[in-house]
Amino acid sequence: MDERDVEILKAISDLETGSIERVSEATGIPVSTIHYRLNNLREAGVIENDLYDLDLDELGLGVTVVLEVLTSYDDGHEAMGEEIAGVEGVTKVFFTMGETDFVVLARLPDSDDVERLISDFEALDHVDRTNSTFVVARERDTSRPLQSYSEGSLVEALVEE
């Protein structure tokens, strides 16, 4: 996989469509090139079906992290949920009832990114500690994990030099 493959997959995720024409318009990559590269990604097992669902382990985002976040937010849970959702790699945020304020799911490339993720959460002003509880409401639940990454981060993490 190279930078162009990442660019195509990111565009599919951001546009929420598998339309080759729309991806071509958004990226400037010729339609024939997109077809060729998507076929190669299918053969490699990265693309699982025509819905462009991704096997995140094959893609290189094989580390799943679940965080239960206790906070001391003052501006309502929506603002805090948005702040948590802004941490790179976070794919799902649930506002919960009970001792835990938020349950968070993240998909990461490797264990080094787990350390970065934890550091990013520690840097948030209103994050206090963690605990587990029942999920009451989803604040962010995307089936398109690439939307939570910048294209540059994906290229850095997934493209082999």
C-alpha positions in Angstrom: 0.0 0.0 0.0 1.3 3.5 -0.8 0.2 7.1 -0.4 -2.1 7.0 -3.4 -3.9 3.9 -1.9 -4.4 5.8 1.4 -5.6 8.9 -0.5 -8.3 6.7 -2.3 -9.4 4.9 0.9 -9.6 8.2 2.8 -11.7 9.8 0.1 -14.1 6.9 0.1 -14.4 7.2 3.8 -14.8 11.0 3.8 -17.3 11.0 0.9 -19.1 8.0 2.3 -19.4 6.5 -1.1 -17.7 4.0 -3.3 -18.5 6.0 -6.5 -15.3 5.9 -8.5 -16.3 9.0 -10.3 -16.8 11.0 -7.1 -13.5 9.7 -5.7 -11.8 10.7 -8.9 -13.3 14.2 -8.7 -12.3 14.7 -5.1 -8.7 13.4 -5.5 -7.9 14.2 -9.1 -6.8 10.5 -9.6 -7.9 9.0 -12.9 -10.9 6.6 -12.7 -8.8 3.8 -14.3 -6.1 4.2 -11.7 -8.7 4.1 -8.9 -10.3 0.9 -10.4 -6.9 -0.8 -10.6 -5.8 0.1 -7.1 -9.1 -0.9 -5.5 -8.9 -4.3 -7.2 -5.4 -4.7 -5.8 -6.6 -3.7 -2.3 -9.4 -6.3 -2.6 -6.9 -9.0 -3.6 -4.7 -8.0 -0.6 -7.7 -8.4 1.7 -7.8 -4.8 2.8 -11.2 -4.2 1.1 -13.7 -6.9 2.2 -16.6 -6.2 -0.1 -18.2 -3.7 -2.6 -19.4 -1.6 0.3 -15.7 -0.8 0.9 -15.8 -2.2 4.5 -12.2 -2.5 5.6 -10.5 -5.2 7.4 -8.8 -2.9 9.9 -6.2 -5.5 10.9 -5.1 -5.9 7.2 -5.1 -2.2 6.8 -2.8 -1.7 9.7 -5.2 -0.4 12.4 -5.2 -3.7 14.3 -5.0 -2.4 17.9 -8.4 -1.8 19.5 -8.5 0.3 22.7 -11.6 0.7 24.9 -11.4 3.6 27.3 -13.9 4.4 30.1 -13.5 8.1 30.8 -14.6 9.9 34.0 -14.7 13.7 33.6 -15.5 16.9 35.4 -17.0 18.8 32.5 -19.0 22.0 33.0 -20.4 22.8 29.5 -22.7 19.7 29.1 -21.8 16.3 27.9 -22.1 17.2 24.2 -19.1 19.6 24.4 -17.0 17.1 26.3 -18.0 14.3 23.9 -16.9 16.4 21.0 -13.6 17.1 22.7 -13.1 13.4 23.3 -14.1 12.5 19.7 -11.5 14.9 18.4 -8.7 12.7 19.7 -7.1 11.1 16.7 -7.9 7.4 16.3 -11.2 7.6 18.3 -14.0 5.9 16.3 -16.8 5.7 18.8 -17.8 7.8 21.8 -20.7 6.8 24.1 -22.2 9.0 26.8 -23.1 6.7 29.7 -25.2 6.6 32.8 -23.5 5.7 36.1 -20.1 6.4 37.5 -18.4 6.5 34.0 -19.2 9.5 31.8 -17.9 8.2 28.5 -16.9 4.9 27.0 -14.6 5.4 24.0 -13.4 3.0 21.3 -10.3 3.7 19.2 -8.5 1.8 16.4 -4.8 2.3 16.2 -1.8 1.1 14.1 0.4 -0.1 17.0 1.2 0.0 20.7 3.2 3.2 20.3 -0.1 4.9 19.3 -1.7 3.6 22.5 0.8 5.6 24.5 0.0 8.6 22.3 -3.7 8.1 22.7 -3.4 8.0 26.5 -1.3 11.1 26.5 -3.9 12.9 24.4 -6.6 12.0 26.9 -4.4 13.1 29.9 -3.9 16.4 28.1 -7.7 17.1 28.1 -8.6 19.5 30.9 -11.6 17.8 32.3 -10.6 14.1 32.1 -10.2 12.7 35.7 -10.0 8.9 35.7 -11.6 5.7 34.3 -14.2 3.2 35.3 -16.7 0.9 33.5 -20.5 1.1 33.2 -23.5 0.5 30.9 -23.7 2.5 27.6 -26.8 4.7 27.5 -26.2 6.9 24.4 -23.8 7.1 21.6 -22.1 10.4 21.0 -20.1 9.3 18.1 -20.4 5.9 16.3 -18.8 5.8 12.8 -18.4 2.8 10.6 -15.8 4.8 8.7 -12.8 4.8 11.0 -10.5 6.6 8.4 -12.6 9.7 8.9 -11.0 10.1 12.3 -7.5 10.4 10.9 -5.8 13.0 8.7 -4.5 11.7 5.4 -1.0 12.6 6.5 -1.3 10.5 9.7 -2.6 7.5 7.7 0.2 7.8 5.2 2.8 8.0 8.0 1.3 5.0 9.8 0.3 2.7 6.9 2.6 3.4 3.9 5.7 1.2 3.9 8.8 3.1 2.7 
